[in-house]
């Protein structure tokens, strides 16, 4: 079943839920709606490495958020997203990011519907974040996620919180199309996805998580059992002259932890997991620090200095990954002015090959209802054996204007 069909089902379900809520409590004033409209442009600094790739593209997107308090302890929220892209038909897509009913009291919280859950502590790579699928046509860094159907139970206690997840429907990862930039050398044919489980997308995944705070340290531990969010890409031949990659989604078990410790101006962060169920078991970890210089040069500006390291046991060429033995560093400037100007500079370097990715992110408000975002990424000295070599000619500058109302 295609994600377009899934989106239509989500949209219908969300609409029915919304109508029900209005009928249930149509006189309530506890209703909020927020809309974002964005216009985005990419400029690529080199010609594409593959046929049919352009040096520029434009898109527009709308994001609608709705919140409704039905009763004091019974809430509904919904977020719907749609983008139209001028170049890549795979990037023209929509998603119900959130459509959830939340009930809570002093002893528990239970959420039913479509939700988004984030796990992780580090800045550059979020190894342990596994509940939601990556919306890879939106952002290269993997931080944009698709909505995940779920039942989510949280039981808070003085000694921490226990969470349980039942995930009844799997979301396939999105990939750039043949005309898109920032893609693999061969396009990924998402219509030819293969599953290890005979239940395919209907496989019921389970996850359990425990979080607690011990002094100045936040700690999270979890276990996940189900369909891997990151597929193995298999060579597929549609015709003698047409090669592509097919996603293969395997069944895995994954145990992970994340932690963050505060010590004055220092933040120490770490994530790690151990995965079983693929061709062989393996582990991965990332850890680092962030140190904040408050009020630099006797101004209101704060400067954060970041350093992290990531290691993945798949560095022998088996199931290759971009982040196998990399060091990362960055600077984060918060100007703390009326326009909320923030700038982040980050560099990721592969210790073995020397392949380097440099990224710049800047954001500021223009008045009360407009935000300007500027992103740029540069791929430097990319080694031909690096899994990210396909991005070697995809240096880009991205400008986005967002209107809020």
C-alpha positions as CSV (number, residue, x, y, z in Angstrom):
1,X,0.0,0.0,0.0
2,X,1.4,3.4,-1.0
3,X,2.0,6.2,1.5
4,X,-0.4,8.4,-0.6
5,X,-3.2,5.9,0.2
6,X,-2.1,5.8,3.8
7,X,-2.2,9.6,3.9
8,X,-5.7,9.6,2.6
9,X,-6.8,7.2,5.3
10,X,-5.1,9.3,7.9
11,X,-6.8,12.4,6.6
12,X,-10.2,10.7,6.6
13,X,-9.7,9.4,10.1
14,X,-8.5,12.8,11.4
15,X,-11.4,14.5,9.8
16,X,-13.9,12.1,11.5
17,X,-12.2,12.6,14.8
18,X,-12.3,16.4,14.4
19,X,-16.0,16.3,13.6
20,X,-16.7,14.1,16.6
21,X,-14.9,16.5,18.8
22,X,-16.9,19.5,17.6
23,X,-20.1,17.5,18.2
24,X,-18.9,16.4,21.6
25,X,-18.1,19.8,22.9
26,X,-19.0,22.4,20.3
27,X,-19.4,25.2,22.9
28,X,-15.9,24.8,24.4
29,X,-13.6,27.8,24.0
30,X,-10.5,25.6,24.6
31,X,-9.8,25.3,20.9
32,X,-6.6,26.5,19.2
33,X,-5.5,26.4,15.5
34,X,-2.1,27.5,14.2
35,X,-1.0,27.5,10.5
36,X,2.4,27.7,9.0
37,X,3.0,28.5,5.3
38,X,6.5,28.3,4.0
39,X,8.3,28.9,0.7
40,X,11.6,27.2,0.2
41,X,14.3,27.4,-2.4
42,X,17.4,25.3,-3.0
43,X,20.4,26.4,-5.0
44,X,23.0,23.7,-5.7
45,X,26.5,24.9,-6.4
46,X,27.4,22.2,-8.9
47,X,25.7,20.3,-11.7
48,X,24.1,17.1,-10.6
49,X,26.0,13.9,-10.7
50,X,23.1,12.0,-12.2
51,X,20.8,12.6,-15.2
52,X,17.7,14.9,-14.9
53,X,19.0,16.7,-11.9
54,X,18.7,20.5,-11.8
55,X,20.8,23.1,-10.0
56,X,17.8,24.7,-8.3
57,X,14.3,23.8,-7.0
58,X,11.5,25.5,-5.2
59,X,8.7,24.3,-3.0
60,X,5.9,25.5,-0.8
61,X,4.4,23.8,2.2
62,X,1.6,24.2,4.7
63,X,1.4,22.9,8.2
64,X,-1.8,23.0,10.2
65,X,-1.9,22.4,14.0
66,X,-5.1,22.0,15.9
67,X,-5.5,21.6,19.7
68,X,-8.8,21.0,21.5
69,X,-9.4,20.5,25.2
70,X,-12.5,18.3,25.4
71,X,-12.4,18.0,29.2
72,X,-9.8,19.0,31.8
73,X,-8.0,15.7,31.4
74,X,-9.0,14.7,27.8
75,X,-7.3,16.5,24.9
76,X,-7.1,16.2,21.1
77,X,-4.3,17.5,18.9
78,X,-3.7,17.2,15.2
79,X,-1.0,18.3,12.8
80,X,-1.3,17.9,9.0
81,X,1.5,18.7,6.6
82,X,1.7,18.9,2.8
83,X,4.5,20.0,0.4
84,X,4.5,20.7,-3.3
85,X,8.0,20.6,-4.9
86,X,8.9,21.9,-8.4
87,X,11.6,19.3,-9.1
88,X,11.1,16.0,-7.3
89,X,7.7,14.3,-7.4
90,X,8.7,12.2,-4.4
91,X,9.1,15.4,-2.4
92,X,5.6,16.4,-3.3
93,X,3.9,14.6,-0.4
94,X,1.7,14.9,2.6
95,X,1.5,13.4,6.1
96,X,-0.7,13.4,9.2
97,X,2.2,14.1,11.7
98,X,-0.1,14.0,14.7
99,X,-3.8,13.0,15.3
100,X,-4.0,11.9,18.9
101,X,-6.5,11.6,21.7
102,X,-4.8,12.0,25.1
103,X,-6.3,11.1,28.5
104,X,-4.3,11.7,31.7
105,X,-4.7,11.7,35.4
106,X,-2.3,11.6,38.4
107,X,-1.5,7.9,37.8
108,X,-1.2,7.5,34.0
109,X,-1.3,9.0,30.6
110,X,-2.7,7.1,27.5
111,X,-2.4,8.4,24.0
112,X,-4.3,6.8,21.1
113,X,-3.8,7.7,17.4
114,X,-0.9,9.1,15.4
115,X,1.9,10.6,17.2
116,X,5.6,11.7,17.2
117,X,8.1,10.6,19.9
118,X,11.7,11.8,20.1
119,X,14.4,9.9,22.0
120,X,18.0,11.2,22.2
121,X,20.5,13.6,23.8
122,X,23.3,14.3,21.3
123,X,23.4,17.1,18.8
124,X,24.5,15.6,15.5
125,X,23.3,12.0,15.4
126,X,20.3,10.6,17.1
127,X,21.1,6.9,17.3
128,X,18.4,5.8,19.7
129,X,15.4,7.6,18.1
130,X,13.5,4.6,16.7
131,X,9.7,5.1,17.2
132,X,9.0,7.3,14.2
133,X,10.1,6.8,10.6
134,X,12.4,9.4,9.0
135,X,10.9,11.7,6.3
136,X,14.1,11.7,4.3
137,X,12.8,13.9,1.5
138,X,12.3,16.7,4.0
139,X,15.7,17.0,5.6
140,X,19.1,15.3,5.0
141,X,19.9,15.2,8.8
142,X,17.0,12.8,9.5
143,X,15.3,15.0,12.1
144,X,12.0,15.3,10.3
145,X,9.7,12.4,11.1
146,X,6.5,10.8,9.8
147,X,3.5,10.3,12.0
148,X,3.4,6.9,13.7
149,X,0.1,5.1,14.5
150,X,0.4,4.0,18.2
151,X,-1.0,3.3,21.6
152,X,1.2,5.0,24.1
153,X,0.9,4.4,27.8
154,X,2.9,6.4,30.4
155,X,3.0,5.6,34.1
156,X,4.8,8.3,36.1
157,X,6.2,7.5,39.5
158,X,8.6,9.2,42.0
159,X,11.4,6.9,40.9
160,X,10.9,7.6,37.2
161,X,8.4,7.0,34.3
162,X,7.6,3.7,32.5
163,X,6.3,3.9,28.9
164,X,4.8,1.2,26.7
165,X,4.2,1.5,23.0
166,X,2.1,-0.7,20.7
167,X,2.8,0.3,17.0
168,X,0.2,-1.4,14.7
169,X,1.2,0.0,11.4
170,X,4.7,0.5,9.9
171,X,5.6,3.7,7.9
172,X,8.0,3.2,5.0
173,X,10.9,5.7,4.7
174,X,10.6,8.4,2.1
175,X,13.5,8.8,-0.4
176,X,14.3,11.4,-3.1
177,X,13.1,10.5,-6.6
178,X,15.1,10.1,-9.8
179,X,15.1,13.9,-10.4
180,X,15.8,14.8,-6.8
181,X,19.1,15.9,-5.4
182,X,20.8,14.5,-2.2
183,X,20.0,11.0,-3.3
184,X,21.7,7.7,-3.7
185,X,23.6,7.0,-7.0
186,X,20.7,4.7,-8.0
187,X,17.2,5.9,-7.1
188,X,15.3,4.1,-4.4
189,X,12.1,2.5,-5.8
190,X,9.8,2.7,-2.7
191,X,7.1,0.8,-4.6
192,X,9.3,-2.4,-4.5
193,X,9.7,-2.5,-0.8
194,X,10.4,-6.0,0.7
195,X,9.7,-7.2,4.3
196,X,11.2,-9.9,6.3
197,X,7.9,-10.3,8.1
198,X,5.0,-11.9,6.3
199,X,2.8,-9.3,7.9
200,X,4.7,-6.6,6.1
201,X,3.4,-3.1,7.2
202,X,0.8,-4.7,9.5
203,X,3.4,-6.2,11.8
204,X,2.8,-5.1,15.4
205,X,5.9,-3.5,16.9
206,X,6.4,-3.1,20.6
207,X,8.6,-0.8,22.7
208,X,9.2,-0.2,26.4
209,X,11.1,2.7,27.9
210,X,12.2,3.8,31.4
211,X,13.3,7.3,32.2
212,X,14.5,8.9,35.4
213,X,16.5,11.7,36.8
214,X,19.3,11.0,39.2
215,X,20.8,14.2,40.7
216,X,22.0,16.2,37.7
217,X,21.7,13.3,35.2
218,X,18.7,12.4,33.0
219,X,18.7,8.8,31.9
220,X,16.6,6.8,29.5
221,X,16.6,3.0,28.8
222,X,14.5,1.2,26.2
223,X,13.9,-2.0,24.3
224,X,12.3,-2.1,20.9
225,X,11.1,-5.2,19.0
226,X,9.8,-4.9,15.4
227,X,10.5,-3.7,12.0
228,X,13.8,-1.7,11.5
229,X,13.2,1.9,10.5
230,X,16.4,2.0,8.4
231,X,16.1,-0.4,5.5
232,X,18.8,-2.3,3.7
233,X,18.9,-1.1,0.1
234,X,19.1,-4.0,-2.3
235,X,20.0,-3.9,-6.0
236,X,16.9,-4.3,-8.2
237,X,16.6,-4.6,-11.9
238,X,13.3,-3.4,-13.4
239,X,14.5,-3.9,-16.9
240,X,17.9,-4.7,-18.6
241,X,18.7,-1.0,-18.7
242,X,16.9,0.2,-15.5
243,X,18.6,-0.4,-12.2
244,X,17.3,0.8,-8.9
245,X,17.4,0.1,-5.2
246,X,14.6,-1.7,-3.2
247,X,14.2,-1.1,0.5
248,X,14.3,-4.3,2.6
249,X,12.9,-3.9,6.1
250,X,14.1,-6.5,8.6
251,X,12.9,-7.6,12.0
252,X,15.1,-6.5,14.8
253,X,15.5,-6.3,18.6
254,X,17.2,-3.1,19.9
255,X,18.3,-2.1,23.4
256,X,19.4,1.4,23.9
257,X,20.2,4.2,26.4
258,X,20.6,7.9,26.3
259,X,21.8,10.3,29.1
260,X,22.6,13.9,29.7
261,X,24.5,15.3,32.7
262,X,24.6,18.9,33.6
263,X,27.7,20.4,35.4
264,X,27.6,24.2,35.5
265,X,28.1,25.4,31.9
266,X,28.9,21.9,30.8
267,X,26.5,19.4,29.3
268,X,27.8,15.8,28.8
269,X,25.7,13.7,26.4
270,X,25.6,10.1,25.2
271,X,23.6,7.6,23.3
272,X,24.2,3.9,22.5
273,X,22.3,0.8,21.3
274,X,22.8,-2.9,20.6
275,X,20.8,-4.5,17.8
276,X,20.1,-8.1,17.0
277,X,18.1,-9.8,14.3
278,X,20.1,-8.8,11.2
279,X,22.9,-10.7,9.5
280,X,24.9,-10.2,12.7
281,X,24.4,-8.3,15.9
282,X,26.2,-5.0,16.3
283,X,26.4,-1.9,18.4
284,X,26.8,1.9,18.0
285,X,27.5,4.7,20.3
286,X,27.9,8.5,20.3
287,X,28.9,10.8,23.1
288,X,30.2,14.3,23.6
289,X,29.8,17.6,25.3
290,X,28.5,21.2,25.0
291,X,30.1,24.1,26.9
292,X,28.3,27.4,26.9
293,X,30.1,30.8,27.2
294,X,27.5,33.1,28.7
295,X,27.5,36.8,27.8
296,X,30.6,36.7,25.5
297,X,32.5,40.0,25.1
298,X,30.2,41.6,27.7
299,X,27.1,41.2,25.5
300,X,23.9,39.3,25.8
301,X,25.2,36.7,23.4
302,X,25.9,33.1,24.4
303,X,28.3,30.8,22.5
304,X,28.1,27.1,22.8
305,X,31.1,24.9,21.9
306,X,30.1,21.3,20.8
307,X,32.2,18.2,20.4
308,X,31.0,14.6,19.7
309,X,32.2,11.3,18.5
310,X,30.2,8.4,16.9
311,X,31.3,4.8,16.4
312,X,29.3,2.1,14.6
313,X,30.4,-1.6,14.6
314,X,29.4,-1.9,10.9
315,X,32.7,-0.4,9.7
316,X,33.8,-3.6,7.9
317,X,31.6,-2.8,4.9
318,X,28.7,-4.9,6.1
319,X,25.5,-2.8,5.9
320,X,27.4,0.4,5.4
321,X,26.5,3.5,7.3
322,X,27.6,7.1,7.0
323,X,28.4,7.5,10.6
324,X,30.9,4.7,11.3
325,X,33.9,6.4,13.0
326,X,33.4,10.1,12.9
327,X,34.3,13.1,14.9
328,X,32.0,16.2,15.1
329,X,32.4,19.7,16.3
330,X,30.4,22.9,16.2
331,X,29.6,26.4,17.4
332,X,26.1,27.5,18.4
333,X,25.6,31.3,18.7
334,X,22.5,32.6,20.5
335,X,22.4,36.4,20.0
336,X,19.4,36.7,22.5
337,X,18.0,39.8,20.7
338,X,14.5,40.8,19.8
339,X,14.7,39.0,16.5
340,X,15.8,35.7,18.1
341,X,18.8,35.3,15.9
342,X,20.5,31.9,16.2
343,X,23.5,30.5,14.2
344,X,24.9,26.9,14.2
345,X,28.1,25.8,12.5
346,X,28.8,22.1,12.4
347,X,31.5,19.9,10.9
348,X,31.5,16.1,10.6
349,X,34.7,14.3,9.6
350,X,35.3,10.6,8.9
351,X,38.4,9.7,10.8
352,X,39.5,7.0,8.3
353,X,38.7,8.5,4.9
354,X,38.8,12.2,5.7
355,X,35.4,12.8,4.1
356,X,34.0,16.0,5.6
357,X,30.5,17.5,5.8
358,X,30.2,21.1,6.9
359,X,26.7,22.6,7.7
360,X,25.5,26.1,8.6
361,X,22.1,26.8,10.0
362,X,20.8,30.4,10.7
363,X,17.4,31.6,11.8
364,X,15.8,34.9,12.8
365,X,12.4,36.4,13.1
366,X,11.2,39.2,10.8
367,X,8.5,40.9,12.8
368,X,5.9,39.0,14.8
369,X,4.7,36.5,12.2
370,X,7.6,35.7,9.8
371,X,10.8,33.7,10.3
372,X,13.7,33.4,7.9
373,X,15.8,30.2,7.8
374,X,19.1,29.8,6.0
375,X,20.8,26.5,5.7
376,X,23.9,25.4,3.7
377,X,25.8,22.2,3.5
378,X,29.1,21.4,1.8
379,X,30.6,18.0,1.1
380,X,34.4,18.2,1.1
381,X,36.9,15.6,-0.1
382,X,34.4,12.9,-0.2
383,X,36.1,9.5,-0.5
384,X,34.8,7.2,-3.2
385,X,34.3,4.4,-0.7
386,X,32.3,6.5,1.7
387,X,28.6,5.7,1.8
388,X,27.9,9.4,1.4
389,X,30.0,9.7,-1.8
390,X,26.9,10.2,-3.8
391,X,26.5,13.6,-2.2
392,X,29.9,14.9,-3.4
393,X,28.4,17.3,-6.0
394,X,25.3,18.3,-3.9
395,X,26.7,21.4,-2.0
396,X,23.7,23.6,-1.5
397,X,22.2,26.7,0.0
398,X,18.6,26.7,1.1
399,X,16.5,29.7,1.9
400,X,13.1,29.4,3.6
401,X,10.5,32.0,4.6
402,X,7.8,30.9,7.1
403,X,4.6,32.8,7.9
404,X,2.7,32.0,11.1
405,X,-0.9,32.8,11.9
